[in-house]
């Protein structure tokens, strides 16, 4: 599932960039529960 999501997200990214897939730590995992999937986005400032 995560790989499919990463492929779909990559369609919206700058050419040559790929999404990073990382595992969450035990603290977040404890609160989020099993089978949790998260997405975080960082955008660059545009203009000045």
N, C-alpha and C positions, 0 to 999 in steps of 0.2 A: 504494500500500500504506500509506504513512504517513497519508494522509488518512482511509482506512478505519479504521485503528487509532485515530486521534484521535477519530473519531466514536464508536467503541466505548468509549473511555476517558471521554469526556464524560458518558456515562450514569451514571458513578459520582461525578461532581463536584457541588459545590454549585451549585444553580440560579443561572444568570446568569454562571457562570464557564466559560471555555473553555480547553482545553489549548493550550499554546504549542508551536509547531513551530519548531525551530531547527536550523541546520546545525552539525555538529561541526567543530572545527578540524583542520588537517592532522596534528598530532601524534597525536591520538586516532585519526583516520582511518587513519593508517599502521599502528597496532597492531591496530585493530579489523578493518580490511579493508573491501573493497567490499560494498555491500548490507547494511551493519550498521544495525540499528534499536535504539534504546535508549529506556528510559522512566525518568524520575526523578520521585519523588513527594516533596512537602513537605506535612506535616500541621501543623495548628495545635494548640497545647496546649489541652486541654480542662480545664475546672474550675479549680482553684487550686492 
